[in-house]
Amino acid sequence: MKVEDYERLTALQASRRALIKGAASTAALAFASGGALTLAGAPARAQGNLRAEILQIPGVGMGSPTDADWQRVGEMCLGGTRETVAEGEFAGVELTFMGLNNQNQHNFLFRGFLKAWETYTGATINWIDLAQADFNARLQQAIATGTIDFDIIEMGAPFEGDVCAKGLTSEMPDWVRALIDMDDYVNYLKAPVGTWDGKTYRISIDGDCHTFSYRTDIFSDPALAEAWKAEGKDGEWGVPTTWSQVQAASKFLKDKTDPTFGNPMNGFLDPLKGWGGFGFYFLEDRATGYAKYPGDPAWLFDPDTMKPRVNNPAFVRAIQDVLDSIGTLPVDQINTDPGGVAWQQFLAGTGSMCTWWGDVGSNARTLDTSVVGDVIGFSILPGAEEVYNTRTGEWEELPDGPNFAPNMAYIGWGIYVMARVEGDEKKKKAAWSAAAHLGGKDIALWMAAYPSGFQPYRNSQFDYSEWEAAGYDRAYIEDYLASNLDSYNHPNAAIEPRIPGIFQYYSIAEDELAKVYAGQFTAQEGADNIAAAWEKITDQIGRESQIALYKASLGLT
């Protein structure tokens, strides 16, 4: 994205929010400023409780945050930088940062957060902005051609096999570890995540998992409950907890009238368009309950052979579920990617259910374009009445009921410093200082509470009272945060492997799934095509090394 386009967009954001907030916004910002407004770039000092003060910027229900808000939060959270860097210490240093520009989040916020950091330290940051669908291709091209042209990257843990394993990243200095308080991370983001060969390379800024979002008004509507009963459906009308119930609810809801918005309804929203590999996670959401057998950490490949499991009966059933639900989807869903499902459909009042990363909960209440903030609930992903046992080749019903297996999709975004800063101590310290600023404990709370592209990833972010003080009601935030915590801590969570080429596997899977959804292949044929392509990727990378790394990622060595 060009700088002038970015500046124009942030100006439009400010203008739109001003119309929504009016005088109430000014009062809230004045409160956050300790009683007086400050201009962007002017010194600001947090008074009293920093975490409470930044959560009032702009305040829940006061409209989407703007660039001025991001800059102010970044300046107020500059304490760690002031403790570790002298003013002007990085004068003359230029850094290049590569990250995303999705939904006007990610890099948009980072620019604002780092504005005060640049002013204080004297460093300058240049930006490489990527659409999520382009991220893997851009990164892989830089690796393959030996043309790493960035000093800092926003990257997910699955890419560590491609990047850290090749010695392309800088090891975290001890002063950074202390500054960001890594002990505060939720357990599943602690080592070995972010490490390679015992060395730490990552500052976490996110804790990804997919959760289930649904419309509370729809699943508590008495007229729909009566229609469900009249049509002879099984059980009581209510929130689905298994994928078979999701299927039944989706078929029932198609073209009925939305009780809140009055438009024709749709059921569960499947994204059918690829997304640079990231779209495969949404098929995984349907598959994990069928495929992740309790006690077996592997679910994508056989750990002893790297033979794909993507064409076993569990994944085939998940693909068939998608095919069976296409008639319940909005028109032209074949051209809708996961971003469109969450932002242009679900948050805008289309559809009754979807899966997405956990931040959909904060966006529902703090994004201007969301209309569902008061009628949305959350849970872990639906389960399956039967789970496929790869050891026996049989389907099983578990004695304790459905099999649940939350999808730890992407293991969260992190900030990594590239090895090309080594040899220049000033530039290296500058890069790690910028990364540490974005990964700070207080700024993390703000990013989890407002639209950022990130969800809670620190234990300290689960204090309900802080969210209430920001403007969330207790019942909502307990529901939302529980869907994240229950996923992180689930004993049968489906953990993603950090192996080289993982997005090559995912991208080719998306290509083959598109053919299935277009009617060119059956579910089994499409799954077999994916498995054959995955076998070729494994052989190209090196089967024995992939087996060793896959086992290590699953804790089997």
N, C-alpha and C positions, 0 to 999 in steps of 0.2 A: 504494500500500500504506500502511495506517495505521501510525503509529509503534508502537502497542502490538502490532500483528501482527509487525512487524519484530523488536521486542524479544523476543517470545515465540519466534519462529523461531530467533533466535540463541541463546537459552537452550537450546532443544531440540538445536541443533547441538552445543553444548558438552557436553550430557548424553550424546548418542549417541557422540561421539568419545571421551569419557572411558571409556566401556565398552570401546571398541576398543583404546585405547592403554594404559590402566592406568598402572602405574608407569613404563613406558618413556617415555611422553609427558612426565611430570614431569621425568625425567632429561634428555631432549632439550631441553626448554624452559629448564631450569636452565643447561645448557651454552650455549644461545643468549644467556642473560642474563649471561654471564660468571661463572656459578657460583652465582647467586642469583636467585630468582624475584622479580618486581616486580608489584604490583597495577596493574590498568588505570588509567591516568591518572597514575601515579607516574612521576617522572623516570627515564629510562633512557638510557644512553650506550653506543654501540657501542664495543667494544674490539677492537683488532686489525683484521682484514679484515672490513669491513662487509658486503661481498657474501657472503662465506662464512657469516657469522653469521646474516644474515636468511634464507639458504636452509635453515638448520636449524630454521626456524619454520614449521610444526611438524616438518618432516622427511618425506621421501618414505616412504610406507608407514605413516605414523603417523596416518592419518585425515585427513578434510577439515579445512581451516583453519576457525577460528571467528572471531567478532568480536574476541575478545581478541587473536588472532594478527594480524588486520588492523591493530588499533590499535597493537600493538607494532611492527610493521614500519613503519607510518607515522611513529611517533615516532623510530625509529632512522634513518630517511631524511630527517630534518628539517634536515639540515645546510645545504642550499641556502637554505631559508627563513631560518635564523638569520643567514646571510651577507648577506641582502638586505632583511630586515625587522627593525625593532626590536621588542622584546617589548612587546605591547600596542598596537602602532601602529595596528591596525585596530579598536580598541575602538568599539563602537556601530555598526559596519558590518553590514548584513544582505545576504546574497547568496542568490539562488534558483538552484538547479542542476537541470536537467532531463536525465534519462538513463533507462536501462533497469533493470528488476528481473528479467531472465531468469535462470532456473536458480539463483536466489539468488546471483547474481554481479553484475557491473557496479556499480550504485549501492550495493549492500550493502557491497562492498569500499571504495568511495569514502568512505562514511560513516566506516568504521573508519580508513582512511588519513588522513582529514582531521580526526579528532578531536583529535590533538595539535596540528595546525596551528591549529585554532580556539582551543585553550587558550592557545597561545603568542601568537598575533596579536591575540586578542580579538574576532575576527569571528564571526558566526553564519551558518550555512548552513541554508536551508530546501530541502526536496527535493520534486521532482516525479518520481514513479516510473511508468514506462510499460512495458507489455508490448510486445515487439518488433512484434507484429502491429498495434499501435495507434500506433506511432511516427510513421509518415509522415502519417497523418490528423491527428494532434495538431499536428505541426509545420506542415503546410500550412494548417490552420485559423488558427493564430497569424499566419502570414504574410499570408494573404488578408484577414483582418479587422484587420490592424494592431495586434494585441494581443499582442506579444511580452511574456510575463510571467516571463521567466527571464533571468538575467545570464550564466550559463554553461550550455553544452549539450554533452553527449556526442553526437557526430554523425559520420557517415561522409562521406568525400570526395565521393561522388556527389551529396550535397545542396548542395555548394558553389555550383552553378549557381542553385539556388533561394534561397540565403541570402546568400552573399558577393557575388553579382552584383547584389543589390538593396541593397547598402550596409548590411546588418543586423548586420555583425560589426565588432569592434574590431581594428585592426591591431596585430600583436605588437610590443611594445617591444623595443629592442635588448638590454636587460638580461636579458630572458627568453630570447632566442635563445642568449645566451652560457651561461646557467644550465643549459639542458636539453641542450646539445651536439647540435645538429641535424646536424652533420657525421657523427654516428654512425649516422644512419638508413641502412637499406638503400637502394640507388640508386633503386628504383622509387617510393619514398616522398618523394624529394627534389623540389624544384621541377620542374614546375609544380604538383604535388600540394600542396594547402594554401595555394596562392596564387591571387590574382585581380588582374588588371591590374598585375602586378609587385609586389603587396603580400602579405605573409605573414599568415595568419589562424589557422593551425592548429598545435596541439601534438599530434603523433602519440602514441598510446598502444597501437597495434596495427598489424599488417601483414597484412591479410587476403589470403588466397588459399584456394581449395578444393584439398584433397589427397584421395588415395584411401587409405582404411583397409581392412584385410582381416584375416581370422583366419589366423594362421600355422599353427595346429594343424590346421585344416581342409585347407589347401592343401598340407600335408606328410604327410597321413594315408595310410599305405600301403593300408588297406582301401578308402578312397575311390579311390585311384589304380588299384587292381585293378578296382574296379567301373566306373570310367571306361573302362578298357581293354576290359573284358568287354562293355560296351554299345556298343563300336565307335566311340567318340568320337575326333575328330581330335586328333593331337598328344599330348603328355604332360600328365598332371594337374599343375597348378601355378597360380601366381598369374596371373590374367588381366592382359594389358597393353593389350588393345584392347577396345572396347565389344562387338564381336561375340563375343569370348571371355567377357566378362562375361555376355552373354545365354546363351551355351551352358552356362556354369557354373551360372547361376541355375536353369535348367531341370533340369539334372542333380541339383542338391542338394535340390530341393523334396521335403520329407517324408522325406528320409534322416535318420539319427540323428546328432545332434551328438556327435563323438568325445570331447568334454570335459564337456559338461553333460547329455548324454543326452536332450535334447528334440528334437522334429522340427525340421529345419533349413529355413531360407529362404535365398535367394540375395542378390542386390543389393537394398538397401532404398531404394526410391523414395518420397519424401514426396509424397502426392497431394493434401494439403490446403493451401490458400493460407496465406500468412503475412505479410499486409500488404505484399506485393510482394517480400519477401525469398525466398519460395519459388521465384520464377522463376530464381534463380541455379542451382537444382538441375537444371532442364531445360538451362540453359546448359552445365552440366558435361558432359552427354551430347552437346551440339551443337557445342562448340568444335572438337573433333577433326574433325568433318565440315565445319564452316563457316569456320574461321579459316585461310585460305590463306596459306602462308608468303610474306612480303614485302608482304602487304596488311594494313595495320593495322586496316581497317574490317571488321566482321563482323555488327553489329546493323543498321546503316543504310548506304545508299549515301552517301558523303561529299559528293557533288556535288548530290544532290537530296533527301536524307533519306528516300528511298524505303526502307521496311522490308525487311530481308532475312529476317525471321522466318517468312515463308511460302515461302522458296526450298526446293529439294529437301533441303538439309542439315538445316534445322530440322524439316522434315516427317519426315525419317528419324529424328531424335532423338525426336520425339513418338511415332512409330510404335514405336520401341524400348520406350518406357514402356508403351504399350498392350499390346505383346507380352509384357511381363514381369509384368503385373498378376496373372496366375495363379500366379506364384512368390512373391508377397508374403504377409505375414501377413493374417489375416482383418480386415476393416474398415479396411484401409489408407487408404481414401478419407477417413477422418477423422483421419489422422496427418499432422502438419505436420513440418517439418525438425527442430524442437527435440525432438519425440517420437522421431523416427528415431534421433537421436544418443544422447539420454539414456535414454529409456525402452526403446529396442530394442537398438541396437548395443552400448552400454557394459554393458547388462544381459544380454548373451549371446544376443540374438535377431538372426538374420541373419549372413551371412558377409562382406558387403562394404557399404561406404557411402562417400559423399563428404560432407565437412564442412570447415569452417574448421580451420586447423592446430592449434587448441588442443585438439582431441580427444585428441591424444597426451599432453598433460600431465594431462588429466582422467582418462585411462585408468589412470594410476598413482597419482593423488593424491585421487580422489573416492571417498567411502565406498561409493557405489552401483555403482561399476564392478567387474565381475568378469572383465574381459578383459585386464587390464594385462600379464599374462605371455604372452598368445597373440595379440598384435596387431602388425601390420607396416604400413608406410607407403610410398607412392610418389607421384609426380605423377599427375595424372588419366590414365586410359586414353586411348589414341589411336584412330585410325581407319585402316583399310586404304585407304580412299579419301577424298579431300577434294574438296569442290565448288569449282570455279573460277568465280566470278561473271562474270569477263570473257569466258570462252568459253561459259559455260552447260553445262559438261561436268564429269563426275566424273573424277578423276585418281588414279592410283597413283603415289606419289612414288618416285624411284629409290633413296632411302636407307631405304625402309621406311615404317611407319605414320606418320601425321601426329599430332604431339602439340601441344597448345595449352592449357597450364594456365590456368584461369579465375581472374583476379585479382579475385574477387568482393568488391565493396564497398570495396576499397582501404584498408581498416582504419578503425577508430574513432579519432576524435581529439577533443580538447577545444577548444572555441571560446568566446571571450568576446564577448558581444553589444554592439553599438554603443550601447545605452542606458546603459552606464556612462560614456560620454564626457561630459565636463563636470563630473564628480565625480572628481577625481584620486585621492582616497583610496580610493573604491570601485573605481575602475579598477585601481589597483595591487593591491588585495586580490583582485580576481577573477583577474588574471593570476598572482598569487602562488599561489593555490589550484590553478590549472590547471597551473602549472609543477611544483608538488609532485607531482601525479599523473603528470606526464610526465617525471619525473626518470630518470636513467640507471640508478640502482641499484634503485629500486622497480620499474622495467620488467623487470629480471631475475626478481624474485620473482613478478611477475604472469605471466610466461611459463612459469615452472616449476610453478605451482600453479593451481587452478581460479579463473579470473578473467573469462573471456569473451574473452581476448586471446591472441595468439600472438606469437612473436618478431618484432621489427621493427627491431632495432638490430644492427649488426655485432658489437658487444660481447656480444650474447646468444648467440653461437655458439661460445663457448669450452667445449668438451666437458668439460674438467676441473672447471669450476664445477658443472656438472650432476651429474657423478659424485660430487662431494663432498656434494651434496644428497641422494644416495641412488639416483640413476638408474644403471643399468648401461650400460657404454660402447656396446655393440652397439645397444641400444634407442635411446639418445639420438642416436647417429650416424644411424640409420635415420629417426627422427622429424625431426630438424633438417634432414637432407638433403632430405626431401620439401618442406620450406618453401623452403630455399635454391634447390633446383633449379627450383621454380616461379617464384620471384622473378626468377631470372636466365635463364629460358628465352628463347631468341631469338624464339620464336613465341607468347609469352604473349598471352592475350586480355585487353587492358586495357579497363576499363569507362570509358565517357565521362562526364565531369562536366558534364552539360548540364541546364538547367532541366527539371523535369518527369520526370526519369528514373524515379521511382517511380510516377508516374502511368502510364507505359508498362508498368512491371512489374506493377502492380496489376491493370490491365485484362487483361493477359496471363494472370494467375492465374485471373481470373474465367472467361475463355474456355476455359482448359485444364481447369478443373473440369467444364465441360460435355462436353469430349472424353472425359475419364476416366470420366464417368458414362454414356457411350455415346450422347450426343445428336448428336455430329458425328464425322466421320472426322478423321484427323490433318490432311489437307489442308484440309478445311473449317474446322477450328478454327484452323489457322495463317492462313488467309485472313481469318477474322474478327478475329484479333489485328492483322493488318496494316492492315485497314480502320480499326480503332479507333486504331491508332498514327498513321495519316495525319490523323485528325481532331484528335488531341492536338497534332501538329506544327503544323497550321494555326491552332489556337487560340493557341498560344504565339507563333507567327510563324516561318514556314518559313525565311526568309532569315537571321534571327538564329540559328536553330537550326543551320543549315548552317555558319555562321561559327564558332559555338562548338564544334560537333562536330569540324570540321576542326582547330581549335586544340587540342582535347583529344587528338587523334590525332597531333599534331605535323606537320600537313600545311600549315601556314601559315608 
